Amino acid sequence: MSRSHTVPSRWGEFDVIVVGAGVGGAAFALALTHAHDLRVLVVDRHTGPGNINRGESLLPPVTRLLAEWGALDRVRAAGALTVARMQFHHHRAGLLLDVPLALPGVTDPYLVLPHPEIERVFVEAAAATSRVEMRYGQRVTRIVVDGGRARGIALDTPRGDEEEIRARLVVGADGAASTVRAALGIELPRIPYGHALFILDIDRPPGHPDVLRTELHPDGGILVVPGVNRLGLAALVHACDERLFRSGSSADKLARIAHRSPLLAGRRAAPVGIHLYKLWRGHAPRYAARGAVLLGDAIHVINPVMAQGMTMAIEDAAALAHHVGPALACGAVNEDLDGPFAAYERERRPINAGVIRWSHWMSRGFALGGPGVDVLHRRVFGLANSPLGRVAQRMVWSRFATSPT
Ligand SMILES: Cc1cc2nc3c(=O)[nH]c(=O)nc-3n(C[C@H](O)[C@H](O)[C@H](O)COP(=O)(O)OP(=O)(O)OC[C@H]3O[C@@H](n4cnc5c(N)ncnc54)[C@H](O)[C@@H]3O)c2cc1C
């Protein structure tokens, strides 16, 4: 039978407990402790930074924040590549559109780095402030509630007993199936997509440039992200074809999408990191309750076609740190934080809602299939190359490449 006890922390008491060391939780710990002398505990049920590739794009608004938090050099040192162009290729007609990712007045780079590396770098940058204690391999089972408000967390420890830890603030950054959100009684209604994304890595062809590519094909598009000696692929799979991607070797699975792009001819699939992701969209009706607050996938899930999930989680983290940090640094207790929570939600909700909407419409275009779609793709991308099309391209890109704040 499990026992419950309260264990003193390294500092005797934490100011903040963050549940989840994904990009959102780690970014929040970094943003908060970079600016304030606060003691933060970050807990994750995994034994270390994630090993699944689920988004590698660090867009200019995010690299701007990383520079502000002193973490951009670490990201570059971890092997991040700079991408300056996005190309759209047709499986027969070749290059249809080549778009520069630069915008007037934006000097922050667009970087790509495998997701597990991003998580690792964020956690290391947060720990380097000496104000963050990181605990991997510990699952939060419940929120400690006192007087109707969240006062701490209860953990399953590796010893098999339960540990209670208290703090002035509990932040749920524990992803789409958030334990904290459930404990606060907040739902995340999710609408499923009729397509999934099949993720795998291939070897990088010699001479392949550092560009983002979209391969257009009526059976489903493929997003291609460059990496060191590898290319990360995310191939659209319609619901009726999903079972084909659930069995067989990595080579078999690559063979099932090889006809969609000449880029894949003769390539080898990496044996690890292959996944078929179900996709959803949804937005929680509240970001905070009972004295605790949520961020990232715990409050919103989106179609990843515009590479925005990570950006939203990191921008949530920055906004939350901005609103609660000064109050906590001045000694605010849990009861004083409802105002900062409301300001955080007022700032982020309309932005997040807009990104969910845009990503949804973009995903509908990306998921178009059938015989007429080849003609449509060529027409649309032909128009995008016109002077008016270039203005539209710039408008769409500036929505994602410029900071909302
Ligand atoms: C196929 C796919 C492709 C994607 N591509 C992109 C992309 O190109 N660009 C982009 O920006 N985004 C992309 N995303 C979205 C992106 O991965 C997420 O939006 C982002 O990782 C959310 O970060 P988070 O920190 O909020 O949550 P998560 O990354 O889910 O982290 C939550 C953490 O909480 C921990 N946790 C959960 N429950 C508990 C518990 N009870 N106790 C302790 N720890 C717990 C988990 O172990 C995990 O580490 C993609 C997603 C998918 C599925």
The ligand as an ORCA input file, in Angstrom:
! r2SCAN-3c Opt
* xyz 0 1
  C       2.745     14.958    -35.414
  C       2.983     16.251    -34.735
  C       3.783     17.166    -35.350
  C       3.970     18.392    -34.756
  N       4.699     19.301    -35.428
  C       4.891     20.513    -34.885
  C       5.702     21.481    -35.526
  O       6.248     21.268    -36.625
  N       5.863     22.677    -34.934
  C       5.263     22.953    -33.736
  O       5.445     24.076    -33.247
  N       4.515     22.056    -33.077
  C       4.309     20.834    -33.614
  N       3.554     19.913    -32.957
  C       2.894     20.277    -31.690
  C       3.862     20.231    -30.530
  O       4.508     18.994    -30.424
  C       3.082     20.502    -29.236
  O       2.172     21.548    -29.434
  C       4.046     20.900    -28.123
  O       4.992     19.880    -27.912
  C       3.276     21.168    -26.833
  O       4.172     21.339    -25.775
  P       3.687     21.174    -24.274
  O       4.923     21.401    -23.451
  O       2.489     22.003    -24.032
  O       3.186     19.662    -24.142
  P       3.992     18.309    -24.315
  O       5.089     18.438    -25.296
  O       2.943     17.263    -24.573
  O       4.665     18.061    -22.883
  C       3.912     17.623    -21.772
  C       4.862     16.968    -20.774
  O       4.121     16.667    -19.599
  C       4.526     15.414    -19.107
  N       3.409     14.865    -18.304
  C       2.172     14.561    -18.720
  N       1.426     14.121    -17.693
  C       2.224     14.164    -16.594
  C       2.017     13.825    -15.221
  N       0.841     13.380    -14.772
  N       3.062     13.967    -14.360
  C       4.276     14.413    -14.795
  N       4.515     14.742    -16.089
  C       3.502     14.626    -16.971
  C       4.808     14.599    -20.364
  O       5.686     13.523    -20.080
  C       5.427     15.646    -21.277
  O       6.844     15.673    -21.185
  C       3.357     18.689    -33.510
  C       2.591     17.743    -32.852
  C       2.382     16.542    -33.459
  C       1.510     15.540    -32.767
*
